[in-house]
Amino acid sequence: MSFTITNYLLILTTIFTLIQSPISGSPHVIEFKSPNLYPESITYDRSAQHFVVGSLRHPTLLSVSDAGITKTIVSDQSLPANSSFLGVTIDNIHKRLLAVVFQHSDPSNCGLAAYDLRTPHDRIFLTTLFDAKSSTSAAGANDVAVDFLGNAYVTNSASNLIWKVDIEGKASVLSESKAFTRTPVPDSPYSSCGLNGIIYCSKGYLIVSQSNTGNLYKVDHEDGTGRRISLNKELTFPDGVALRSDGVLLVVSQDKLYYIKSDNSWSDGVIYDETALDSYSFPTSVTVGDEDRAYVLYGHVKEGILGNSQRERFTILELYLRISRIMSFTITNYLLILTTIFTLIQSPISGSPHVIEFKSPNLYPESITYDRSAQHFVVGSLRHPTLLSVSDAGITKTIVSDQSLPANSSFLGVTIDNIHKRLLAVVFQHSDPSNCGLAAYDLRTPHDRIFLTTLFDAKSSTSAAGANDVAVDFLGNAYVTNSASNLIWKVDIEGKASVLSESKAFTRTPVPDSPYSSCGLNGIIYCSKGYLIVSQSNTGNLYKVDHEDGTGRRISLNKELTFPDGVALRSDGVLLVVSQDKLYYIKSDNSWSDGVVYDETALDSYSFPTSVTVGDEDRAYVLYGHVKEGILGNSQRERFTILEEITLESGRCGSIAVIIWLQKSFVMNRIVCAR
């Protein structure tokens, strides 16, 4: 690699800064007051910007602000006598607060209550979860998680099973996997407490802790199949769990918070860090707040179980990684670092890109998406109403050939709706560009069409489509960009279309004269926090758009983008934006009020890249569809390419990668402490 004097100085500055100037900080402690509360579980409400805690003693849910100000949001005296709340979670999509109900006078009749997240927080349902084995030391219903469709999953600590409660409140047993009872239970004060903390992962499974064995399990959310997650060390009485956006699993026990990472979808995991906790305060729950901050609840539950009623102060402690002292370096450490630096300087990492070449005469695909369940790509065609699957080896298969579409139709943007098992494709009519549309197909064979919705725009043309790209949210609502009129359509799960946004922000930037001046809004992606990110080709802008009211604002960047087209989002929050000659890597630490283009890759403009998708392990794939040839009328091409982009993280090493490596090396044995 070409290193400049600046590179060397930057690396050396990083080293000496880390060695000589450790960062200090004081713990961020949120102390709140509520007599005889003894909260067992905590969750964070992002929309209201406060925590929610339950009570071991009362049927009460409190909000707790960052300043420790409390407010009773639920006090449900209609629950059976001597009821209280254990696990709590927020269902942001359906605006509900879910709480596990425990009856001290009749432990066998636990339950799950759902409350409206909005004031006055009316109860939506109360579902009984009966288990004769339930007791005060092993609850028949303990913790709760929720998926995108509103299905709740409740752990049963007494009988080692998982309940599933659908959005209407109907309960069934999801899993009684034999994996839960294979490990011998050691004799301990917690030997009767089995499955405990639970979290839902967006890829379609649950991660569950088991207190009496120290195990973690991965459980399929549809068929309940369970298997133990192999770890590099044992956990001691794990309780609550939480998942950060970067995939790190947080597991709380009575004396430690564990940080666990997996690179194979939780077939196994590595405990790479841990924090000492105050066991006297009896931590039982952990949650993730804004910017992936971890918060542990000190609820003094053991006191509550033993009958104490005098305590009125409880604590939420923010935990974060900081450099409070650099690890003790030996001569070996220094030599290893210096050797690594000079190796990187003198012997740059090499690697050939993974190229997937596939053959389909006259296809000219404009968009690409990745089907994780089938482990293949899906591409459309600028020339035909055809959708092809493309394997990693370049083997193609026609999965949709919809000859019932209007004459001269083809497919532009495509995306997968994994939750509702649908394939969504934007339909473009070359003979009548004003009548574009969105088609939905069953993701399962034989891929029948579910609906075709017309999206009319008189301004639509071959150079600026009235419907271009598509994204989908967890409820099945699709969002389609209109490049001609700079608007965004919303198409609900039934196929009903409406205009979501015609924000004035889309037309504030003057459009320079260029071959793409008529092509406005283009690539689009849905973010799980409730907004869309949209590219605009003719201005180079990116926009953040609210998925409910359509409010749009331009995202401020540190550099200009040149004719941005397709967009994709990695699981670590990095936005990928493709243009005709570059792939941009963009990061934001403030929910996309602004962003930083921190890296870019040169692309082959001749092959006219238009789309990017994210595959397994966050790998980025760019589609070379030669669309410009197709637009100009060429029909001779039969070979097209999908190129895996090698980044800093996967082998294309530059000075930034060296610095990142150094930071990780110096902080390898960092002290995890409270801010």
Protein Blocks (a to p, Z undefined) as FASTA:
>chain_A
ZZdfklmmmmmmmmmmmmmmccdddddddddddehklpabdcddfklopacdddfkbccd
ddddfkopacdfbdcfkbcehiacfddcddfknopacdddddfklmmlgcdddddfbdeh
iafbdcddddfkbcfklcfbfbdcddfkopacdddfklopaddddfkopacdfblcfklm
mpccdddfklmpccfddcddfkopacdddfknopacdddfklopacddddfbdcehiabd
dddfkopacdddfkbccddddfegolaccdfbdcdddfklopabdcddehhiacdddehl
mmmmnopakbcbdcddddddddfbccdddfklmmmmmmmmmmmmmmccddddddddddde
hklpabdcddfknopacdddfkbccdddddfkopacdfbdcfkbcehiacfdddddfkno
pacdddddfklmmlgcdddddfbdehiafbdcddddfkbcfklcfbfbdcddfkopacdd
dfklopaddddfkopacdfblcfklmmpccdddfklmmccfddcddfkopacdddfknop
acdddfklopacddddfbdcehiabddddfkopacdddfkbccddddfegolaccdfbdc
dddfklopabdcddehhiacdddehlmmmmnopakbcbdcddddddfknopacfklmmmm
mmmmmmmmaccddZZ
